[in-house]
Structure formats: C-alpha cells, structure tokens
Amino acid sequence: MQLENDGAAADIARLTRRLARERASRHEAEAIAEKGLRDLYSKKQELQFLAKIAVAANQTACVAEVLQSAISEICAFTHWEVGHTYLAEGAGDELRLRSAALWHGVDNDEIARFRRLTEDTEFHPGIGLPGRVLLTGKPAWILEVTADDNFPRHAAAGECGLRSASAFPVLSGNDVLAVLEFFATDTREPDETLLDLMAQIGLQLGRVIERQRAEERAKRWTETLQQNEVELARRVEERTSELEKAQDELVRSERLSALGQVTATVAHELRNPLSAIKNTIYSIKERADRPTPTLTRQFERIERSIGRCDHQCLA
C-alpha cells in the first residue's frame, strides 16, 4: 500500500513539473508574441511617421515650410516639447549654423529668453549641440543640458525648465544643410531607435530640400536666360537699326561722291566754252568802235551770266 502511495505521489510530482514547464513555456511564448506585436506596431508607427513626413515635405513649396512641418510632426510623434531649426551657411573655415527662426512649442513666456539667445547665436563646428552635429554629420543626444560642458545655452535652458536634448542633421550627401534640435522638460535616456529614425528623416529631408533648391536654381537660370534672350533681341534690333542707318549713310555718301564727280566733270566741261564765249565777247568789244547802248547792255548781260555760271562751277 505504501508503495502504491509513493508511486502515485511521484506521478503527481512529474505531472506538476510538466505542467509548470508548459505554463512557463506558454508564458514565454506569450511574452515573445507580445514583444513581437509591440515591435511590429512600433515599426508600423515609424513607417507611417516617415511616410507622413515625406508626404508633407513633398507637398510644401519652399525649404522653410518643409523644415517647419518636419519639426512640428517630430515633436508630435516623439513628445519633445520644443523644436528648432538651424540652417548651414558658408564653407570651410566660414562654415557655421544660424537660426532659421523656425520653432515648435515656444508659445509661453518662460522660453522667450532661451529663444532670443538661440536666434542671436551662431554655432561653428564642434560648438554646442548643433555644432557637434555639424562637425560629425550624425545625430547627438544630451541627457542633461544644464550639466553639459559643451552647451553654451545651459543657463537659459535651465531657467525655462529644459532638461534633455537631441539633434540630427539634414544631409545632402556628406554636406549638412540644416540641423534640427529638440528639447524635453524631463530627463530622457538616449534612444538609439529614435536616433536612427531621426537620421532617416534627415536623409529624407535632405533629398527633398536639395531637389527644391535644384528646382529654384533651374527656375532662376530659366528666368536669367529669358531676360538675356530679351536683352539680346533688343541689342540685335538696335545693332540692325544702326547698321541700316550706316548703310543708308554709305549709300548716300557714295551717291554724293558720284554726284560730285559728275558735277566737277560738268563744271569743267562748261567752263571751257564759257571761257571761249568770254574771250569772244572781249574781242567783239575791242573791235567795236563805238557800240550802241543796246549792244553794250547785251554785252554786260552776257558777261554777268558768264560770271554766275563760272561762280557756280567753282562752288
């Protein structure tokens, strides 16, 4: 009897252990499935977020609108209270970041000093949070801005209750076009998944901005070409008019020259008989003993006519 009881107890113990293992396996499977569902949902949310950023960026008409829309969407998705944008300027030793005055979440008076200080400050590579991103071309995260040695705005940030911060670059190839920075009023541990997501957004925005800038350059070039075409047509018309006038002057000059030559020839041909007539009148007057008044007047009239003709031939 005792043996039967012992055997039954052993069977019960084995069943209990098996049941415990099965329960543990089921809990583990449920946990794995739950984590998978959470990851899947999170990934779906991220993809939807990226798609939303892309659609908004492609629907806007200028770079400022693209960046303003982006910081607002990012703040809404990540629950960062404050967002701000810098634009890169210059090159080489002159490379720097300057505030684009594009903000999200600065409607209260407490952050006014921080905003003024930010907009008045330029950041060179390696200086401050935006300068680090400009230097490395990679996202950055600060756990506590008031305790960071390389955050020049720490006093103003502390006054308005800002604690953690992150920033990421907007890239075109290896060139930083802009830097977007975000702030939270609570302390947030670095989130590598979020940083990777921000890096993807930076590349996405960079392509949109570069395309828009290329379109703007093409538009300016087209306008310049059109202006040059109009100016060229105007100059061609002016030059053509000048050439036509010059041609007319040349033709007139050639005609006048030819006419002058003809006139000189005619004058020469006329002066020879006039001289002969003049000499003949002189001879007649010499031979006439006492010319009558009528004949004298005729001689005088002929001499005056010869004089006028001679004068005109010399002119």
RABELMO-V797030 format. One record per backbone hydrogen bond with DSSP energy under -0.5 kcal/mol. NH is the residue of the N-H (numbers start at 1). CO is the residue of the C=O. E is the energy in kcal/mol with one decimal. If there is no record, write none. Layout:
{{NH	CO	E} {NH	CO	E}}
//
This chain:
{{5	1	-2.2} {6	2	-2.5} {7	3	-2.5} {8	4	-2.3} {9	5	-2.4} {10	6	-2.2} {11	7	-2.2} {12	8	-2.5} {13	9	-2.3} {14	10	-2.5} {15	11	-2.6} {16	12	-2.6} {17	13	-2.6} {18	14	-2.7} {19	15	-2.9} {20	16	-2.3} {21	17	-2.8} {22	18	-2.8} {23	19	-2.6} {24	20	-2.6} {25	21	-2.8} {26	22	-2.6} {27	23	-2.6} {28	24	-2.5} {29	25	-2.6} {30	26	-2.8} {31	27	-2.5} {32	28	-2.7} {33	29	-2.8} {34	30	-2.7} {35	31	-2.9} {36	32	-2.7} {37	33	-2.6} {38	34	-2.7} {39	35	-3.2} {40	36	-2.8} {41	37	-2.9} {42	38	-3.0} {43	39	-3.1} {44	40	-2.4} {45	41	-2.7} {46	42	-2.5} {47	43	-2.6} {48	44	-2.6} {49	45	-2.4} {50	46	-2.8} {51	47	-2.5} {52	48	-2.4} {53	49	-2.5} {54	50	-2.5} {55	51	-2.7} {56	52	-2.5} {57	53	-2.6} {58	54	-2.4} {59	55	-1.1} {60	56	-0.7} {60	57	-0.6} {66	62	-1.9} {67	63	-2.4} {68	64	-2.5} {69	65	-2.3} {70	66	-2.0} {71	67	-2.4} {72	68	-1.7} {73	69	-2.3} {74	70	-2.6} {75	71	-2.2} {76	72	-1.9} {77	73	-2.1} {78	74	-2.9} {79	75	-1.8} {81	183	-0.8} {82	183	-2.0} {83	104	-2.1} {84	181	-2.3} {85	102	-1.4} {86	179	-2.8} {87	98	-2.7} {88	177	-2.3} {89	96	-2.7} {94	91	-2.1} {95	92	-1.4} {96	89	-2.2} {97	123	-2.5} {98	87	-2.3} {100	85	-2.5} {102	85	-0.5} {103	101	-0.6} {104	83	-2.0} {111	108	-0.7} {112	109	-1.4} {115	111	-2.4} {116	112	-2.5} {117	113	-2.6} {118	114	-2.3} {119	115	-2.6} {120	116	-1.5} {121	117	-0.6} {121	118	-1.0} {123	97	-2.0} {124	122	-0.5} {125	95	-0.5} {126	131	-2.8} {127	124	-2.3} {128	126	-0.6} {131	127	-1.3} {132	128	-1.9} {133	129	-1.6} {134	130	-2.3} {135	131	-2.1} {136	132	-2.6} {137	133	-2.8} {140	167	-2.6} {142	165	-3.4} {145	163	-3.4} {147	144	-1.1} {148	145	-1.0} {151	148	-0.8} {154	151	-1.8} {157	153	-2.5} {158	154	-2.6} {159	155	-1.9} {160	156	-1.3} {161	158	-1.2} {162	157	-2.5} {163	184	-3.4} {164	184	-0.7} {164	186	-1.0} {165	142	-2.3} {166	182	-2.1} {167	140	-2.2} {168	180	-2.1} {170	178	-3.1} {171	169	-0.6} {171	202	-0.7} {172	175	-2.5} {175	172	-1.8} {177	170	-3.1} {177	175	-0.7} {178	170	-1.2} {179	86	-1.7} {180	168	-2.4} {181	84	-2.5} {182	166	-3.1} {183	82	-2.5} {184	164	-2.3} {192	190	-0.6} {195	191	-2.5} {196	192	-2.5} {197	193	-2.1} {198	194	-2.6} {199	195	-2.2} {200	196	-2.0} {201	197	-2.2} {202	198	-2.5} {203	199	-1.9} {204	200	-2.4} {205	201	-3.2} {206	202	-2.1} {207	203	-2.0} {208	204	-1.8} {209	205	-3.1} {210	206	-2.7} {211	207	-2.2} {212	208	-2.6} {213	209	-2.9} {214	210	-2.3} {215	211	-2.4} {216	212	-2.5} {217	213	-2.7} {218	214	-2.7} {219	215	-2.4} {220	216	-2.6} {221	217	-2.9} {222	218	-2.5} {223	219	-2.6} {224	220	-2.7} {225	221	-2.9} {226	222	-2.6} {227	223	-2.6} {228	224	-2.9} {229	225	-2.6} {230	226	-2.4} {231	227	-2.7} {232	228	-3.0} {233	229	-2.6} {234	230	-2.3} {235	231	-2.6} {236	232	-2.8} {237	233	-2.4} {238	234	-2.6} {239	235	-3.2} {240	236	-2.9} {241	237	-2.4} {242	238	-2.6} {243	239	-2.7} {244	240	-2.6} {245	241	-2.4} {246	242	-2.9} {247	243	-2.7} {248	244	-2.6} {249	245	-2.8} {250	246	-2.5} {251	247	-2.8} {252	248	-2.8} {253	249	-2.9} {254	250	-2.8} {255	251	-2.6} {256	252	-2.9} {257	253	-2.7} {258	254	-2.7} {259	255	-3.1} {260	256	-2.9} {261	257	-2.3} {262	258	-2.5} {263	259	-3.2} {264	260	-2.7} {265	261	-2.1} {266	262	-3.3} {267	263	-3.3} {268	264	-2.4} {269	265	-2.7} {270	266	-2.5} {271	267	-2.6} {272	268	-1.4} {273	269	-0.9} {274	270	-2.1} {275	271	-2.7} {276	272	-1.9} {277	273	-2.9} {278	274	-3.0} {279	275	-2.6} {280	276	-2.3} {281	277	-2.7} {282	278	-2.2} {283	279	-2.4} {284	280	-2.5} {285	281	-2.6} {286	282	-2.1} {287	283	-2.0} {288	284	-2.1} {289	287	-0.5} {296	292	-2.6} {297	293	-2.5} {298	294	-2.0} {299	295	-2.5} {300	296	-2.4} {301	297	-2.6} {302	298	-2.3} {303	299	-2.5} {304	300	-2.6} {305	301	-2.2} {306	302	-2.5} {307	303	-2.2} {308	304	-2.5} {309	305	-2.4} {310	306	-2.3} {311	307	-2.6} {312	308	-2.4} {313	309	-2.1} {314	310	-1.4} {315	311	-1.3}}
//
